């Protein structure tokens, strides 16, 4: 872990990118209040520090030596806890792709999931996984080696997770016609059409499921109902829009609210302050 922390500290960039495709390197020195973001489909390994994430009514707390897996891109709220410039949070992330999971599934006999697993999961990393993550981080020092060896080590890391405690979460990501693939289709539609009103039965049809099965599985994966999920997306998009606008009413309509007062109530409930606080400042005369 000491070597991994040193490598992350050396190669961390403000945008978290690295010389290796799909590998993110993170160094965070301040905690701050919980902030909204999208999870992405990712394996996030913590080398130092502690992070707390909320998804709907669920809370996930993970720290050094543990990892979080997200199999669906979902609206989360999170922050680092008990960190400082002297003791920053250090982490390495690997973006997960369904096609690469599917390749390993097709060439290996792995158990199928019983039902649809949660979309987020936290586990303690095995010594083999820590070793693979460290070897991947080592390649950040050697771009030439990274081109040849990084794909092999990324595949090993994926295998370690797929066959580990949270393997079902990742295996569902690559399984054809799995419950998760149906829910992912609905999640994608809601994200792309968040400003539109919809009936759950219509989104269930898009997902290719009965309404009852869709509702049950959607909540299992996202910890929210489809309507609650849409509201989270709307409010996150509104916060981004407010930073470049000076009119709360126009922003509320753009993200799909018919009532500006309802928008203000829900925004305050979500972020702890009225939307006017996040408006772009007026220009100084």
QUISULVEN-V61158 format. One record per pair of residues at least 6 apart in sequence whose ideal C-beta (glycine too) atoms are under 7 Angstrom apart, sorted by the first residue. I is the first residue (numbers start at 1). J is the second residue. D is the distance in whole Angstrom. If there is no record, write none. Layout:
i=I j=J d=D
i=I j=J d=D
This chain:
i=1 j=47 d=6
i=1 j=64 d=7
i=3 j=134 d=6
i=4 j=47 d=5
i=4 j=133 d=7
i=4 j=134 d=5
i=4 j=137 d=6
i=5 j=47 d=5
i=5 j=48 d=5
i=5 j=90 d=5
i=7 j=137 d=4
i=7 j=138 d=7
i=7 j=140 d=6
i=8 j=25 d=6
i=8 j=27 d=6
i=8 j=47 d=6
i=8 j=90 d=4
i=8 j=92 d=6
i=8 j=137 d=7
i=9 j=27 d=6
i=9 j=90 d=6
i=11 j=18 d=6
i=11 j=25 d=5
i=11 j=140 d=4
i=12 j=25 d=5
i=12 j=26 d=6
i=12 j=27 d=4
i=13 j=25 d=7
i=16 j=24 d=4
i=16 j=25 d=6
i=16 j=26 d=5
i=17 j=24 d=7
i=18 j=24 d=7
i=18 j=25 d=5
i=18 j=140 d=6
i=19 j=140 d=6
i=19 j=143 d=5
i=19 j=146 d=6
i=20 j=139 d=6
i=20 j=140 d=7
i=20 j=146 d=5
i=20 j=150 d=5
i=22 j=94 d=6
i=22 j=95 d=4
i=23 j=92 d=7
i=23 j=94 d=6
i=23 j=136 d=7
i=24 j=92 d=7
i=24 j=93 d=4
i=25 j=92 d=6
i=26 j=90 d=7
i=26 j=91 d=4
i=26 j=93 d=7
i=27 j=88 d=5
i=27 j=90 d=6
i=28 j=80 d=5
i=28 j=83 d=7
i=28 j=88 d=6
i=28 j=89 d=4
i=29 j=83 d=7
i=29 j=84 d=7
i=29 j=85 d=4
i=29 j=88 d=4
i=31 j=79 d=6
i=31 j=80 d=5
i=31 j=81 d=6
i=31 j=83 d=6
i=32 j=79 d=6
i=33 j=79 d=6
i=34 j=54 d=7
i=34 j=77 d=5
i=34 j=78 d=6
i=34 j=79 d=4
i=35 j=77 d=7
i=35 j=79 d=6
i=36 j=75 d=7
i=36 j=77 d=5
i=36 j=236 d=5
i=36 j=239 d=7
i=37 j=76 d=6
i=38 j=73 d=5
i=38 j=74 d=7
i=38 j=75 d=6
i=39 j=70 d=4
i=39 j=73 d=6
i=39 j=74 d=5
i=39 j=76 d=5
i=39 j=120 d=7
i=40 j=70 d=6
i=40 j=73 d=5
i=40 j=95 d=7
i=41 j=70 d=6
i=41 j=71 d=6
i=41 j=72 d=7
i=41 j=73 d=6
i=41 j=95 d=7
i=41 j=96 d=5
i=41 j=173 d=7
i=42 j=70 d=5
i=42 j=93 d=5
i=42 j=94 d=7
i=42 j=95 d=6
i=42 j=96 d=6
i=43 j=67 d=6
i=43 j=69 d=5
i=43 j=93 d=7
i=43 j=94 d=5
i=43 j=96 d=6
i=43 j=161 d=6
i=44 j=67 d=6
i=44 j=68 d=5
i=44 j=91 d=6
i=44 j=93 d=5
i=45 j=67 d=4
i=45 j=91 d=6
i=45 j=92 d=5
i=45 j=125 d=6
i=45 j=133 d=5
i=46 j=62 d=6
i=46 j=63 d=6
i=46 j=64 d=5
i=46 j=66 d=6
i=46 j=67 d=7
i=46 j=91 d=5
i=47 j=64 d=6
i=47 j=90 d=4
i=47 j=91 d=6
i=47 j=92 d=7
i=48 j=64 d=5
i=48 j=88 d=7
i=48 j=89 d=6
i=48 j=90 d=4
i=49 j=63 d=7
i=49 j=64 d=7
i=49 j=80 d=6
i=49 j=83 d=5
i=49 j=88 d=7
i=49 j=89 d=3
i=49 j=90 d=6
i=50 j=63 d=4
i=50 j=80 d=7
i=50 j=81 d=5
i=50 j=82 d=6
i=51 j=62 d=6
i=51 j=78 d=6
i=51 j=80 d=5
i=51 j=81 d=7
i=51 j=89 d=7
i=52 j=59 d=7
i=52 j=61 d=5
i=52 j=78 d=6
i=52 j=79 d=6
i=52 j=81 d=6
i=53 j=60 d=5
i=53 j=76 d=5
i=53 j=78 d=4
i=54 j=76 d=7
i=54 j=77 d=5
i=54 j=78 d=7
i=55 j=74 d=6
i=55 j=76 d=5
i=55 j=120 d=6
i=55 j=223 d=5
i=56 j=222 d=7
i=56 j=223 d=3
i=56 j=224 d=4
i=56 j=228 d=7
i=57 j=223 d=6
i=58 j=223 d=5
i=60 j=68 d=6
i=60 j=120 d=6
i=60 j=122 d=5
i=62 j=68 d=5
i=62 j=122 d=5
i=65 j=124 d=6
i=65 j=125 d=6
i=66 j=122 d=6
i=66 j=123 d=7
i=66 j=124 d=5
i=66 j=125 d=6
i=67 j=123 d=6
i=67 j=125 d=5
i=68 j=120 d=7
i=68 j=122 d=5
i=69 j=121 d=5
i=69 j=161 d=6
i=69 j=166 d=5
i=69 j=169 d=5
i=69 j=170 d=6
i=70 j=119 d=6
i=70 j=120 d=5
i=71 j=119 d=5
i=71 j=169 d=5
i=71 j=170 d=6
i=71 j=172 d=6
i=71 j=173 d=5
i=71 j=180 d=6
i=72 j=119 d=4
i=72 j=183 d=7
i=72 j=184 d=6
i=72 j=187 d=6
i=72 j=221 d=6
i=72 j=222 d=7
i=73 j=187 d=7
i=74 j=119 d=6
i=74 j=222 d=6
i=75 j=232 d=4
i=75 j=233 d=6
i=75 j=236 d=6
i=80 j=89 d=4
i=83 j=89 d=5
i=92 j=133 d=6
i=92 j=137 d=6
i=94 j=154 d=6
i=94 j=157 d=6
i=96 j=170 d=7
i=96 j=173 d=6
i=98 j=173 d=5
i=98 j=174 d=5
i=100 j=158 d=6
i=101 j=158 d=7
i=101 j=162 d=7
i=101 j=170 d=6
i=101 j=171 d=7
i=101 j=173 d=5
i=101 j=174 d=3
i=102 j=174 d=4
i=104 j=158 d=6
i=104 j=159 d=6
i=104 j=162 d=6
i=105 j=171 d=6
i=105 j=174 d=5
i=105 j=175 d=6
i=110 j=162 d=7
i=110 j=171 d=6
i=113 j=168 d=4
i=113 j=171 d=6
i=113 j=172 d=5
i=116 j=172 d=7
i=116 j=179 d=4
i=116 j=180 d=6
i=116 j=183 d=7
i=116 j=217 d=5
i=116 j=220 d=5
i=116 j=221 d=6
i=117 j=168 d=5
i=117 j=169 d=5
i=117 j=172 d=6
i=118 j=169 d=7
i=118 j=220 d=7
i=118 j=221 d=6
i=119 j=221 d=4
i=119 j=222 d=6
i=121 j=166 d=4
i=121 j=169 d=5
i=123 j=164 d=7
i=123 j=165 d=4
i=123 j=166 d=5
i=126 j=160 d=7
i=126 j=164 d=6
i=128 j=160 d=6
i=129 j=157 d=7
i=129 j=160 d=4
i=129 j=161 d=7
i=129 j=164 d=7
i=132 j=153 d=6
i=132 j=156 d=5
i=132 j=157 d=5
i=132 j=160 d=6
i=133 j=157 d=6
i=135 j=153 d=5
i=136 j=150 d=7
i=136 j=153 d=5
i=136 j=154 d=7
i=136 j=157 d=7
i=139 j=145 d=6
i=139 j=146 d=4
i=139 j=149 d=6
i=139 j=150 d=5
i=161 j=167 d=7
i=161 j=170 d=5
i=162 j=170 d=5
i=162 j=171 d=6
i=172 j=178 d=5
i=172 j=180 d=4
i=173 j=180 d=6
i=175 j=181 d=7
i=179 j=217 d=5
i=180 j=221 d=6
i=182 j=207 d=5
i=182 j=208 d=5
i=182 j=209 d=5
i=183 j=207 d=6
i=183 j=217 d=6
i=183 j=218 d=6
i=183 j=221 d=5
i=185 j=206 d=6
i=185 j=207 d=5
i=186 j=203 d=5
i=186 j=206 d=6
i=186 j=207 d=4
i=186 j=214 d=7
i=186 j=218 d=7
i=189 j=203 d=6
i=189 j=206 d=5
i=190 j=203 d=7
i=190 j=226 d=7
i=190 j=229 d=6
i=190 j=230 d=5
i=190 j=233 d=7
i=191 j=233 d=6
i=194 j=230 d=6
i=194 j=233 d=4
i=194 j=234 d=5
i=194 j=237 d=7
i=194 j=255 d=7
i=194 j=256 d=6
i=195 j=254 d=7
i=195 j=255 d=6
i=195 j=256 d=4
i=196 j=256 d=7
i=200 j=211 d=6
i=200 j=215 d=6
i=200 j=226 d=5
i=201 j=211 d=5
i=203 j=226 d=6
i=204 j=210 d=7
i=204 j=211 d=5
i=204 j=214 d=4
i=207 j=214 d=5
i=218 j=226 d=6
i=219 j=225 d=6
i=222 j=229 d=6
i=224 j=232 d=7
i=231 j=266 d=7
i=234 j=255 d=4
i=234 j=256 d=6
i=235 j=266 d=6
i=235 j=267 d=6
i=235 j=270 d=5
i=237 j=255 d=5
i=238 j=251 d=5
i=238 j=252 d=7
i=238 j=255 d=5
i=238 j=267 d=7
i=238 j=275 d=7
i=239 j=271 d=7
i=239 j=278 d=6
i=241 j=251 d=5
i=241 j=254 d=6
i=242 j=251 d=6
i=242 j=275 d=6
i=242 j=278 d=4
i=242 j=279 d=5
i=243 j=278 d=6
i=243 j=280 d=6
i=244 j=280 d=6
i=245 j=251 d=5
i=245 j=279 d=7
i=245 j=280 d=6
i=246 j=279 d=6
i=246 j=280 d=5
i=246 j=282 d=6
i=248 j=260 d=6
i=248 j=264 d=7
i=248 j=275 d=5
i=248 j=276 d=6
i=248 j=279 d=7
i=249 j=260 d=5
i=252 j=260 d=5
i=252 j=263 d=4
i=257 j=263 d=4
i=264 j=274 d=6
i=264 j=275 d=6
i=267 j=274 d=7
i=267 j=275 d=5
i=268 j=274 d=5
